[in-house]
Amino acid sequence: MTEREGASAPAPAYEPKVLAKKFRIPVEDAVKIIDKYGSDRKAIDKAARRIAA
């Protein structure tokens, strides 16, 4: 069997420190967001932007 063309691996889970630094939010808030949304990066980014605003 051959690998599929254009197939990509799932994105690794966010680390709380990385998320907190990216959006300039407290690490505690980043942990809560990651716990709530799991590995859905789009939802995590959206929630972090709401807190950062």
Phi and psi restraints in degrees (value plus and minus 20) as a CYANA .aco file:
   2 THR   PHI    -129.3   -89.3
   2 THR   PSI     139.2   179.2
   3 GLU   PHI     -93.0   -53.0
   3 GLU   PSI     127.0   167.0
   4 ARG   PHI     -92.0   -52.0
   4 ARG   PSI     122.5   162.5
   5 GLU   PHI     -92.2   -52.2
   5 GLU   PSI     115.3   155.3
   6 GLY   PHI      58.1    98.1
   6 GLY   PSI     -19.1    20.9
   7 ALA   PHI     -94.2   -54.2
   7 ALA   PSI     116.4   156.4
   8 SER   PHI    -142.2  -102.2
   8 SER   PSI     132.3   172.3
   9 ALA   PHI     -95.6   -55.6
   9 ALA   PSI     132.2   172.2
  10 PRO   PHI     -83.9   -43.9
  10 PRO   PSI     127.5   167.5
  11 ALA   PHI     -87.1   -47.1
  11 ALA   PSI     117.3   157.3
  12 PRO   PHI     -85.9   -45.9
  12 PRO   PSI     134.8   174.8
  13 ALA   PHI     -84.1   -44.1
  13 ALA   PSI     127.8   167.8
  14 TYR   PHI     -86.2   -46.2
  14 TYR   PSI     123.3   163.3
  15 GLU   PHI    -110.3   -70.3
  15 GLU   PSI     116.6   156.6
  16 PRO   PHI     -74.7   -34.7
  16 PRO   PSI     -60.0   -20.0
  17 LYS   PHI     -84.0   -44.0
  17 LYS   PSI     -59.6   -19.6
  18 VAL   PHI     -85.8   -45.8
  18 VAL   PSI     -65.8   -25.8
  19 LEU   PHI     -82.5   -42.5
  19 LEU   PSI     -64.9   -24.9
  20 ALA   PHI     -81.4   -41.4
  20 ALA   PSI     -62.4   -22.4
  21 LYS   PHI     -88.5   -48.5
  21 LYS   PSI     -61.7   -21.7
  22 LYS   PHI     -80.3   -40.3
  22 LYS   PSI     -61.3   -21.3
  23 PHE   PHI    -126.5   -86.5
  23 PHE   PSI     -16.8    23.2
  24 ARG   PHI      34.1    74.1
  24 ARG   PSI      33.9    73.9
  25 ILE   PHI    -142.9  -102.9
  25 ILE   PSI     141.4   181.4
  26 PRO   PHI     -83.2   -43.2
  26 PRO   PSI     126.6   166.6
  27 VAL   PHI     -79.5   -39.5
  27 VAL   PSI     -55.8   -15.8
  28 GLU   PHI     -80.3   -40.3
  28 GLU   PSI     -61.3   -21.3
  29 ASP   PHI     -86.8   -46.8
  29 ASP   PSI     -58.9   -18.9
  30 ALA   PHI     -82.0   -42.0
  30 ALA   PSI     -61.4   -21.4
  31 VAL   PHI     -82.5   -42.5
  31 VAL   PSI     -63.9   -23.9
  32 LYS   PHI     -81.8   -41.8
  32 LYS   PSI     -62.5   -22.5
  33 ILE   PHI     -83.3   -43.3
  33 ILE   PSI     -66.2   -26.2
  34 ILE   PHI     -83.5   -43.5
  34 ILE   PSI     -60.5   -20.5
  35 ASP   PHI     -82.8   -42.8
  35 ASP   PSI     -58.1   -18.1
  36 LYS   PHI     -93.5   -53.5
  36 LYS   PSI     -63.3   -23.3
  37 TYR   PHI    -122.8   -82.8
  37 TYR   PSI     -24.7    15.3
  38 GLY   PHI      44.6    84.6
  38 GLY   PSI    -144.2  -104.2
  39 SER   PHI    -124.3   -84.3
  39 SER   PSI      -5.2    34.8
  40 ASP   PHI    -101.9   -61.9
  40 ASP   PSI      70.5   110.5
  41 ARG   PHI     -78.9   -38.9
  41 ARG   PSI     -57.8   -17.8
  42 LYS   PHI     -82.8   -42.8
  42 LYS   PSI     -64.7   -24.7
  43 ALA   PHI     -88.4   -48.4
  43 ALA   PSI     -58.2   -18.2
  44 ILE   PHI     -83.5   -43.5
  44 ILE   PSI     -66.6   -26.6
  45 ASP   PHI     -81.3   -41.3
  45 ASP   PSI     -62.1   -22.1
  46 LYS   PHI     -83.2   -43.2
  46 LYS   PSI     -64.9   -24.9
  47 ALA   PHI     -85.4   -45.4
  47 ALA   PSI     -60.0   -20.0
  48 ALA   PHI     -86.1   -46.1
  48 ALA   PSI     -58.9   -18.9
  49 ARG   PHI     -83.7   -43.7
  49 ARG   PSI     -57.3   -17.3
  50 ARG   PHI     -83.4   -43.4
  50 ARG   PSI     -60.1   -20.1
  51 ILE   PHI     -90.9   -50.9
  51 ILE   PSI     -59.2   -19.2
  52 ALA   PHI     -89.3   -49.3
  52 ALA   PSI     -46.1    -6.1
